[in-house]
Amino acid sequence: MSINENKLEELEQKTLDKDNEGEQASMDVFCIIDRSGSMCGSKLDNVKQSLHYLLDLLKPEDRISIILFDDRSELILSPKMIGKSRKIIEQTIDSIQDSGTTNIKAGLETCFDTIVKRKTRNQVTGVLLLSDGQDNQYFQHDKRKVDDFFEKWYEKLTNDPFVLHSFGYGDDHDEEILNYIAQKRGGNFYYVQDIELVSDNFIDCLGGLSSVIGKNAYVDINLLQSSIFPEIRFAKTYGSLFSGQDALIRKLK
C-alpha cells in the first residue's frame, strides 16, 4: 500500500516557483524567520502573528518572500505578490514549526542569495530579521564575525540596495547583536514586547522603506521670468547641495 500527499506537494510547488508572477512590484520584502528551538512556544506564535499583521500593511502589488533558519536555512516562499498569492502566503506562515539550533548567518546567506537571483528588481527592497538573536552556531555574539560576513557580501550586493531591520522576540533576546546586524544595512532594531503593538513597529519600518525610493538624485531649478517678476534671479544659494552660477538655473543634489 502506498500513500501520496498530493496537497503538500502542490503547496511546495506553488511556494517555491521562482518569481512566478513575472510582474513588476512596488516593494519587495524578504522575511528571515528564526524557527530554532529557542523560539518554540509563544515566541514563534508571536512571529506568525507579526507576519499576518505585515500582510495587512503591505499593498496588493507588493511582494513577500520567506526564509526559515535554524542550524541551516531554506527558502520556503519565493517572492510572491500579496494580492495574487495571499492564501498561499498565509498557509506558508501557519505551517512554520520550531526545530534545531540557531544560525543567523545561514538565514542571511539564503536571503541575500535570493535577492541577487530575483528575475525582477523593484525600487524598494527591505529585509526583516525576526529572531531572539540567540545565535549559537556562527556569530555567537561576536561582532567581528558579523563584520566579516557583511564584508564578504558587499560586492555581490552592489546592484541590490536594501535596508535590513531586525525584530527581537522574548525577554531573553540578544538586543546587542540584532541591533548591530540591522545597523550594517542602515536599519533599525525593534523589541517586540507587546504583540498588540507590533503593527506600530511594522508601520514605522515600512514607512522608512517606502520613503527611500532613490539615491544620488539631482533636481534642476529653472527660474522663469514673467511680466509679474521680470527681474527674478538667484541672488545667492546656501549649502553644499546647490551648484551652478547661472542667474536663472541651479542644480540641487
N, C-alpha and C positions, 0 to 999 in steps of 0.2 A: 504494500500500500504506500502511495506517495501523496504528499500534501503540498500544494503550491500556494504561496501567499502572493497572489497577483496584485492585491491592493497596495501592499508595501512596495513591491517593485515599481508599480505605477507612480507612487508618490516619490520614490527616489529618482526616477527618470525625470519627472517634472521639476524637481527642485534643483537638479544638477545640470540641466540643459544650459549651455553657455550662452548668456545674453540672448535668450530665445525671443525676446521682444523685438530686437532688431530696430529699435527706435531711439531717438534722442530723448533723454530725460532731463529734467531741470536740476536734479540733485541726486548724487549717489551717496548712500550711507552704508558703510561697512561696519557691522557689529561683531566684535570679538568677545565671545562668551566663555567665561570660566565655568566649566562643569565638573571640576575636580571634587574630590571627597570633602574638602573643607567647605564647599558651597552647598552641601546637602541640606535639605530641610527648608527653613524659612528664607535663607539667602537666595537659593535658586528659584524658589517661588516668587520672591520679590523681583528677581531679574526677569522672569517671564512676564510678570505684571508690568514691569517697566517697558518691555518691548511692545506690549499691547498698547500702552499709552503712546509710545513713539509712533505706532501705525496711525493712531488717531490724529497726530500732529502733522504727519507728512502729507503732502499733496498726492493726488492720484497719479500724477506724471513723475513723481519721484521714484527712485529705485532703492531697494534694500537688499543687502547680502548678509548672510550669517555664517560665521566661522566659530567652531567649537574647539576648545582645547582642554586637555588635562595634562598628562605627561607627553602626549602627542597632540596633533591638531588635524582638523579636517574641515573642508568647505562643505557645508550641508545645504546651503542655498545660494546659488549663483545670483547675480544681480537681477532682480525681478521688479517690474513696475507695480506699485501699490494698487492702482486702480484695476489692473487686469489680473493680478495674481493674489489678491488679498486672502482668499480662502486657503490657498496652498501655503502662504506665508504663516498664517495663524496656526495651521496644523503642524508646521515645522517647529514653531516656537513651543507649542504644547507638548511636543514629543521629546524635548530635551531632558535627559536624565544624568544624574551625577555619576562620576567614575574616575578612578585613578588619582595621580598626584598632580602638582601644578607646575606648568612650564609656559610662562607668559611669552617667552621668546618664540616658541613654536607657533602660538596663535598669531603673533605679529608677522612672522615669516609667511604663513599661509595667506594672511590678509594682504600684505604688500605684493605678493606674487599674483594674487587675483586682481589687484588694482592695475598692475603693469600689463597683464594679459587681456584686459577687457577689450571688447571689439569697438565699443563707442565710449568716448570720453565727454564729460559734461563740464560746465563752467564751475560747478561747486562739488567738491568731494569731501566727505567727513568720515573719520574713523572713530568709533566709540568702543572703548575697552571697559567691559563690565566684569568686575572681579573683586575678590577680597585682598588681592595683592600678595598672598602668602606663597610666593614662589620658592619652591624647594628643589628645583631642578637645575636652573641655569643662573638667572640673575641673583637670586639668594641675597637680596638687599644690598647688592654691590653695584653702586652707580657707575663704576668704571666699566663693568660688563655692559651696562646699558649704553654707555658712550660708544664702546667698541661695536656693538650691534648696529646702532644707527649710522655709524660711520661707514660700515660695510654696505649699507643700503643707500647711501647718499646719492651716488652717481646713477644707480638703477632707477631712482625715483625722480630724477631731474625733470622729466617731462610729465610728471604726475603730481602736481602740488596738492596737498591736502592738510587739514588740521586734525589733530588727534586729541580727543577729550577722554578722560578716564572717570569711572564711577566706582566708588568704594562701597561694598556691602558688608554689613555686620560690624559689631562693636570692636572686633579684633582685626579689622582691615589694616593694611600697611599703607597709611596715607603718604608717607615719605616717598616710597618707590613709585606709587601710582601717580603722584604729582610730578615726580621727576620725568617719568615716561611721557606724560602729557606735554610738559614743557619742551621736550625735544622736538615737537612738531607744532609749537605755538599754541597749544591748547590749555584747557583748564581742568582741574580736578574737582569733582563733586562728591560729597559724602551723602549717601542715600540713607539718612537716619529715619525719615518718616516716609513710607511708601506712598502715602496720600499726597505728598508734596513733590513726588518725583517728576510730575508733569512740568512743574515750575523750572526744575533743573534742565529738562529737555527743551523747554521753550527758550531758556537763556542760551543753551548750547546751539540749537538750530538757528536762533536769531543771529548769533555770531557767525555761523557758517554762511547763511544766505546773504549777509550784508557785505561779504567779501566776494565780489564777482570778477575782479580783475586786479592786476598789478602793473606797475610801470606805465600808467595811463597818462596821456597828455591832452590838454584842452587848449585850443586856440581861441583867444578872446579878441574879437574884432569890433571896434567901436564904429558906429555908422553915424556920420554927420547928417543933420537934417535942418530944416528951417527953424525948428524949435531949439535945437542945440547945434548951431553951425560951428562952434569952436570946441566941440567935445574932443578930448585927447587925454592920454595918460600923462599926468604930471609926475607921478612917482609910484613905484610899486615896492612893497615891503616884503622881505623874506626871501630865502634862497630858492623857493619853489617857483618864483617868477623868473622869466628870462626874456631877452629881446630889448631893443632900444627904439623901435618904431613908435611914433606918436599915437598910432591907432591900433597897433597889434601887439599882443603879448602872448607868450606861451606859459601855461601853468602845468607843472608836473604833479 
